[in-house]
Amino acid sequence: MTSAFRYDHDARRILLKRLAREAYRRGQFTLASGRESEHYVNCKPVSLSGSGLALISSAMLDHLDAQAVAVAGLTLGADPLVSGVAMAAALVERPLNALIVRKQAKGHGTGAWLEGPLPLKGALITVLEDVVTTGGSSLKAVHQLRKAGYVVKRVITIVDREEGGATAVAAANLELVSLFRLSEVSSAAEELNR
């Protein structure tokens, strides 16, 4: 097997700079939650690039529950993340599948909420997210997974906007692991603009 990309202090620094340069904007924005903010973070320019996804996937894999058999997340933001982390796991010979949680049940066929190789009921799944603001997207994914009979204990996000998402996630008996906080990304963006 090919050796996996190593996520270390240097890789973390590189990822932070890429997020600051490619994913972060300062101005006046309306977020998906409906809130107004002067900070906007769209991780897709980084997560949808090969090198960016390699950095993110390796970092998320480092924070994965040791007993997790799959990663899952709400479409669209989590789609590259679950695929990338499953691939990063394969490169280190760790069995791990990816699941995509639909925003609404499939309108035909089986009416499925979940796409991908479904593990046995009771299996541990870790939810992945690109940006957590209120925690709503993560919690919707967790709800569907728990409803389907899976155990979810942890949500891993690229960026925690530090706007109450961690509290909402904790209230659902979950641990939120964030690779970066919004304050780190905005500080790095300010440094790059000097």
C-alpha positions in Angstrom: 0.0 0.0 0.0 1.0 3.6 -0.6 2.0 5.5 2.5 -0.4 8.2 3.6 0.3 11.9 3.7 1.6 12.8 7.2 -0.3 15.5 9.0 2.1 17.3 11.3 2.8 20.8 12.6 4.0 22.0 9.2 1.0 20.5 7.4 -1.3 22.2 9.9 0.4 25.6 9.2 0.1 25.1 5.5 -3.6 24.2 5.8 -4.3 27.2 8.0 -2.7 29.5 5.4 -4.7 27.9 2.6 -7.9 28.4 4.5 -7.0 32.0 5.3 -6.2 32.7 1.7 -8.8 30.6 -0.2 -11.7 30.0 2.1 -12.0 33.1 4.3 -13.5 36.5 3.4 -14.3 39.6 5.5 -17.3 41.8 4.7 -21.0 41.6 5.3 -22.6 38.2 4.7 -25.8 36.3 5.4 -24.9 32.8 6.5 -26.8 29.6 5.9 -28.2 29.9 9.4 -29.7 33.2 8.5 -27.4 35.1 10.8 -25.4 38.2 9.6 -21.7 38.1 9.9 -18.6 40.0 8.9 -16.8 36.7 8.5 -17.4 34.2 5.7 -15.8 30.8 5.4 -16.3 28.5 2.4 -14.0 25.6 2.7 -14.9 24.1 -0.7 -12.1 25.8 -2.7 -9.7 24.0 -0.4 -11.6 20.7 0.2 -12.2 20.3 -3.6 -8.5 20.7 -4.5 -6.4 17.5 -4.4 -3.7 18.9 -2.2 -6.2 20.7 0.1 -8.3 17.5 0.5 -5.1 15.5 1.3 -4.3 17.9 4.1 -7.8 18.0 5.5 -8.4 14.2 5.2 -5.1 13.4 7.0 -6.0 15.8 9.8 -9.5 14.5 10.2 -8.3 10.9 10.2 -6.0 11.8 13.1 -9.0 12.8 15.1 -11.3 10.0 14.2 -12.9 7.7 16.8 -10.6 4.6 17.0 -13.6 2.3 16.7 -15.4 4.1 14.0 -16.2 2.0 11.0 -17.5 4.8 8.8 -17.5 8.6 8.4 -20.6 10.4 7.3 -21.8 13.9 6.7 -24.6 16.0 5.3 -24.4 16.7 1.5 -22.8 18.9 0.0 -20.2 20.3 2.3 -19.2 16.9 3.7 -19.2 15.0 0.4 -15.4 15.5 -0.4 -14.5 15.1 3.3 -16.1 11.7 3.8 -14.6 10.4 0.6 -11.2 11.9 1.3 -11.0 10.5 4.9 -12.1 7.1 3.7 -9.3 7.2 1.1 -6.7 8.4 3.6 -7.8 5.5 5.9 -7.3 3.0 3.0 -3.8 4.3 2.4 -2.9 3.3 6.0 -4.8 0.0 5.6 -7.6 1.0 8.0 -11.0 -0.3 7.0 -13.3 2.8 6.9 -16.3 3.5 4.7 -17.9 6.8 3.7 -21.6 7.7 3.9 -23.4 10.7 2.6 -26.5 11.9 4.4 -29.1 13.4 2.1 -30.9 16.7 3.0 -34.2 14.9 2.4 -35.1 11.3 1.7 -34.6 10.1 -1.8 -37.8 10.8 -3.7 -37.9 7.4 -5.5 -36.7 3.8 -5.1 -36.0 3.0 -1.5 -36.5 6.6 -0.2 -33.1 6.3 1.5 -31.6 9.1 3.6 -28.1 7.5 3.6 -25.9 6.7 0.6 -22.9 4.4 0.7 -22.0 1.0 2.1 -24.2 0.8 5.3 -22.5 -0.8 8.3 -24.3 -3.1 10.7 -26.8 -1.4 13.1 -25.1 -0.3 16.3 -21.8 0.6 14.5 -19.9 3.7 15.5 -19.8 6.5 12.9 -18.0 9.8 13.1 -19.7 12.8 11.4 -17.6 15.2 9.4 -18.4 18.8 8.6 -16.7 21.7 6.8 -17.9 24.6 8.9 -19.9 24.6 12.2 -21.9 27.8 13.0 -25.0 26.7 14.9 -24.4 23.0 14.5 -27.6 22.5 12.6 -26.2 20.6 9.6 -24.1 18.3 11.8 -27.1 17.6 14.1 -29.3 16.8 11.1 -26.8 14.2 9.9 -26.4 12.8 13.5 -30.2 12.6 13.8 -30.6 10.6 10.6 -27.7 8.3 11.5 -29.0 7.6 15.0 -32.5 7.1 13.6 -31.0 4.4 11.3 -29.6 2.6 14.3 -26.0 3.9 14.4 -24.0 5.3 17.3 -22.4 8.8 16.8 -20.2 10.3 19.5 -18.1 12.8 17.7 -18.3 15.5 15.0 -15.1 16.7 13.3 -15.2 20.1 11.5 -12.6 22.0 9.6 -13.6 25.3 11.1 -15.7 26.1 14.2 -17.1 29.6 13.8 -17.3 29.9 17.6 -21.0 31.0 17.4 -22.7 28.4 19.6 -22.3 25.3 17.5 -20.0 23.6 20.1 -22.7 24.1 22.7 -25.5 22.7 20.5 -23.3 19.7 19.6 -22.5 19.1 23.3 -26.2 19.3 24.2 -26.8 16.4 21.8 -24.2 14.3 23.8 -21.5 14.7 21.2 -17.9 15.9 21.2 -17.0 18.6 18.7 -13.4 18.4 17.4 -12.4 21.4 15.2 -9.2 21.6 13.2 -9.4 25.4 13.5 -11.4 28.1 15.2 -12.6 31.1 13.2 -10.4 33.3 15.3 -7.3 31.4 14.1 -8.4 31.6 10.4 -9.2 35.3 10.6 -5.9 36.1 12.4 -4.0 34.1 9.7 -5.8 36.1 7.0 -4.9 39.4 8.6 -1.2 38.3 8.7 -1.3 37.4 5.0 -2.8 40.8 4.2 0.0 42.7 6.0 
